[in-house]
Amino acid sequence: MRLATYLHRDVRRCGTVADGAVRPFPDGTDLLDVVRTGALPETGPPVPLAEIRLLPPIEPPSVRDFVAFEEHVEGVRRSVSGESGVPDAWYDAPAFYFSNPHAMVGAHDDVPLPPGCRALDFELEVAAVIGRPGSDLAPERARGHIFGYTIFNDWSARDLQSREMQVGLGPCKGKDFATTLGPWLVTADELEPHRDADGFLRLGLTAEVNGQTVGRDLLSNMGWPFEDLVAHASRGARLRPGDVLGSGTCGNGGCLAELWGRAGERNPPPLKPGDTVTLTVEGIGTVSNTIVPGTAPVPVPRARKRTRQRP
């Protein structure tokens, strides 16, 4: 089943999607409540998808973004630092950072260029959405805690990200301005036929910029299946319904920075206003966002350097 949140005649609604239309749940229904309870309300008459604006399916309580594709790590590392290979620590456990849950963008919304950015990039990912709470989950139990999946585009200001990560922390202003989530939430049972013999979801992933294919991969090339990501995230922490766990960017052109690392130059060039990024995931759907001009950065002074004083 596919579940969407949308605007129709300036009213926010949610419902089920099928046959080019959405069937709305009763007024006031929030998709996060459906995820939390697992109960589907009755639906009303269908509304054509052409008449609605798709919103992010849910407003997640938290967003964790993993880095689960070895090929992506290899390419981006070469782009950022010039080093080859993959750090040995990557193989120890699926690493992640917390992203901004308040910066979700709909499937076809415009994305403003972030303030001060000169190297905007997309990142093609799939996200799992938690349906049942839990902590310290074993991987074999974790599958039952996944409600469904959606496309996840972790937009990245590469120049800002590269500079700020020299401090030794994770990304901040290079990442927190926009994340596309959509076009809808596909329940986990619908994707089970795509599971391979090793337990991975074998879904085709395609990235296009202005109609030209720049990336193509399989979700099953992840280093860990989603169940392992969920188990690791839950270690010593409590996952809650609606929490979003991104797979990390796929390889073979899942973002521009990987291609820059392999080519040794910024080709294709960074995204600019007017560019449209279209991401398609087999079994889920397509999101397509156009870059538009943003605002100038609000000046913040550099830190002062001074002799330390003590009381």
RAHUZI-V754628 format. One record per pair of residues at least 24 apart in sequence whose C-alpha atoms are under 6 Angstrom apart, sorted by the first residue. I is the first residue (numbers start at 1). J is the second residue. D is the distance in Angstrom with one decimal. If there is no record, write none. Layout:
((I;J;D) (I;J;D))
//
This chain:
((1;186;5.8) (1;187;5.5) (2;185;5.6) (2;186;4.5) (3;184;5.5) (3;185;5.1) (4;57;5.2) (4;184;4.6) (5;55;5.4) (5;57;4.8) (6;53;5.4) (6;54;4.4) (6;55;4.9) (7;52;5.6) (7;53;5.1) (8;52;5.0) (20;49;5.8) (21;46;5.7) (21;47;5.2) (21;48;4.2) (21;49;4.9) (22;46;5.3) (22;47;5.2) (32;58;5.9) (35;131;5.4) (36;131;5.7) (36;241;5.3) (54;106;5.9) (55;106;4.3) (56;105;5.9) (56;106;4.6) (56;181;5.1) (56;182;5.6) (57;184;5.4) (60;101;5.8) (60;242;5.1) (60;243;5.4) (61;243;5.6) (62;101;5.6) (62;243;5.1) (63;98;5.7) (63;99;5.3) (63;101;5.7) (63;244;4.8) (64;97;5.7) (64;98;4.6) (64;99;6.0) (64;245;4.9) (65;96;5.1) (65;97;5.5) (65;245;5.7) (65;246;4.4) (65;248;6.0) (66;95;5.6) (66;96;4.0) (66;246;5.7) (66;247;5.4) (66;248;4.7) (67;248;4.2) (68;222;5.4) (68;223;5.4) (68;247;6.0) (68;248;5.3) (69;222;4.8) (69;223;5.8) (69;250;5.7) (71;251;5.0) (72;251;4.6) (75;258;4.3) (75;261;5.1) (75;262;5.9) (76;257;5.6) (76;258;4.6) (76;261;5.8) (78;261;4.8) (79;260;5.8) (79;261;3.6) (100;176;5.3) (103;177;5.9) (103;178;4.9) (104;178;5.9) (104;179;4.9) (104;180;5.7) (105;179;5.7) (105;180;4.5) (106;180;5.8) (107;182;5.1) (107;183;4.9) (107;287;4.6) (108;288;5.1) (108;289;5.1) (109;289;5.6) (110;289;5.4) (110;290;4.9) (110;291;5.8) (111;291;4.9) (111;292;6.0) (112;291;5.7) (112;292;4.7) (112;293;5.4) (112;294;4.6) (113;293;5.4) (113;294;4.5) (114;294;5.8) (115;295;5.5) (115;296;5.1) (115;297;4.6) (116;297;5.5) (117;157;5.8) (119;157;5.7) (119;158;5.4) (119;159;5.6) (119;270;4.9) (120;156;5.9) (120;157;4.6) (120;270;5.4) (120;271;5.1) (121;155;5.9) (121;156;5.1) (121;256;6.0) (122;155;4.6) (122;255;5.5) (123;153;5.1) (123;154;5.1) (123;155;5.9) (123;249;5.4) (123;254;5.8) (123;255;4.8) (124;153;5.3) (124;249;5.3) (124;254;5.1) (125;152;4.9) (125;153;5.9) (125;247;5.7) (125;248;5.7) (125;249;5.0) (126;150;5.8) (126;151;4.7) (126;152;5.1) (126;246;5.9) (126;247;5.5) (127;152;5.7) (127;245;5.3) (127;246;4.1) (127;247;5.7) (128;244;5.9) (128;245;5.2) (129;242;5.7) (129;243;5.8) (129;244;4.8) (130;241;5.0) (130;242;5.2) (130;243;5.3) (131;241;4.5) (132;241;5.4) (133;239;5.3) (133;240;4.5) (133;241;5.8) (134;238;5.5) (134;239;5.4) (135;234;4.7) (135;237;5.6) (135;238;4.5) (136;234;5.1) (136;235;4.5) (136;236;6.0) (137;231;5.0) (138;231;5.6) (139;227;5.1) (139;228;5.2) (139;231;5.3) (142;227;5.2) (142;231;6.0) (143;227;5.4) (147;187;5.9) (147;188;5.8) (148;186;5.3) (148;187;4.0) (148;188;4.3) (149;185;5.6) (149;186;5.2) (150;182;5.6) (150;185;5.1) (151;181;5.7) (151;182;5.3) (152;180;5.7) (152;181;5.0) (153;179;5.5) (153;180;4.8) (154;179;4.9) (155;179;5.8) (183;287;5.8) (200;225;5.4) (203;282;5.2) (204;281;5.8) (204;282;5.1) (205;280;5.9) (205;281;4.7) (206;279;5.8) (206;280;5.2) (207;278;6.0) (207;279;4.7) (208;277;5.8) (208;278;5.1) (209;276;5.7) (209;277;4.7) (210;275;6.0) (210;276;5.1) (214;253;5.7) (215;252;5.6) (215;253;3.7) (215;254;5.3) (216;252;5.9))
//
